Amino acid sequence: MKSYCMTLTVATALAALCATAEESPAITEPSIVSVDMKQGARRVVNITYKLENAPAIVTLDIQTNGVSIGDANISGGGYLTGEVNKLVKEDGIYVIKWDVASAWPDHDIPSGVRAVVSAWSVDTPPDVIVADLTSKSNVNYYTSIDALPGGLFANEAYRKTKLVMKRIPATGIPWTMGSVNDPGRNTTGYEKAHTVTLTNDYYMGVFELTQSQFYCLTSRDPNKLKKDGHMRPLENIRYVQLRQNHVGNSAAQNAYAYPNEPYKDSLIGLSRAFTGLMFEVPSEAQWEFACRALNGDARWGNGASCSTNYVSNGGETYTVDENLPGRYLGNQATPGNTEANDSVGVENCTAEVGSYECNGFGLYDMHGNVSEWTLDYPVKDRTSLPDCDAHGAPNANGALDLMGNSLTTRVARGGSWKAEAIECRSAYRIYLPTQTGGKDEIGVRLVINVK
């Protein structure tokens, strides 16, 4: 990633150029070679830059005294327009407009403010990817969640018509997958602890895929929408609907099994064709690493004990606790539940995605709400499986140990709104049939692998 910056010395003047990249960038890497910044009428700043060695993903930072003013003050309100936060395909001179009066109200632009324009290689994009599901191949890139125009929650599009993906920093980090045999953990023997080191970073959905997002991608009514169901997670989804042809015999299913190309009319096939992004179902190792967010097995992704505020099912009414990171059997009376009855029990349902606190990686509902499909086949002892496969996919997962395993079963992760807290742990695994495994507590969260 190559950057170039310039300083605005007075409110209406050109600024001196300030290079933050090497003097002679590699020819094959995209570069910003000049930046010009002027303040125009009504406190709109025009930033002109020259891009070489395109294509590149272009982002902008505004700094004073060498410190960023913060993404939320630059583009978070939707006041940044032009050729920025997107893929720029050709070399040339481009313009960014920054509406200071709206984006950074009650602030004067001091002498010495500077614009830093960065060019990212398409192979190493910024930390956040947003795919618009209403406009084909319309993808934006941001350096943080704070940079999302309108805000992650204030703008409901991010849970209805746009998919927000966040980069998970996993490359080369040894971690313990599975759990030990303490009481209440590893009760099935399917969670044997072993060390895994993933070979690649990957992007993962900040939210579980919602019913509205599924409809945008497939034009299919996902299930009977519950009250205010558009921002609730997709449910009743069978694995064969994700990347296989769900109509046909087992041979037809296996033709589209990972690592083969997905069926063109499957969810993965349709999402790839519409957005141009290589979406996939996560492996178990990708899912578990993202869920833990560097915390241990008996912890929620925010570091709290999995037993926090948990009471065994006995018909009690539970206290609202927005700080727990998930809807499960013992934590249903929350703002996301619009049903009249707030008592614990299966008469309640999923919460709107993002109703609870996020984990350490900024992902919501990794614990509870709906269980999430993974690529993996149900291998009981995973300790001998490789860290990555011949295709370079980061996993340490049974999805590639095909011999002797049923191709008609997959593993789901995360527990659900019907599950007890212990079933929402990061290491907990459940096996489900691919053809009939869709229930009102089974959904999916998508990933994009980084090369």
Secondary structure, DSSP 8 states (H G I E B T S, - for coil): -EEEEEEE-STTS---EEE-S-SS--TTS-EEEEEEEEE-GGGEEEEEEEEES--EEEEEEEEETTEE--GGGTTTTS-EEES-SEEE-S-EEEEEEEEHHHHSTT----TTEEEEEEEE-TTS--SEEEEETTSTT-EEEESSGGGSTT-TTTSTHHHHTEEEEEEE--TT-EEEESB---TTSSTTS--B-EEEE-SS-EEEESS--BHHHHHHHH-S--S---TTGGGSB--S--THHHHS-SSS-HHHHHTTSTTS---TTSHHHHHHHHH-S-EE---HHHHHHHHHTT--TTB-TTS-BTTTT---SSS------TTSSS-BTTB--STT--SS--SSSTTS----TT-S---TTS---SSSSSEEE-S----S--TTS-SB-TT--B---GGG--TTS-TTEEEEES--TTS-GGGGSTT-EEEEETTT---TTEE---EEE--
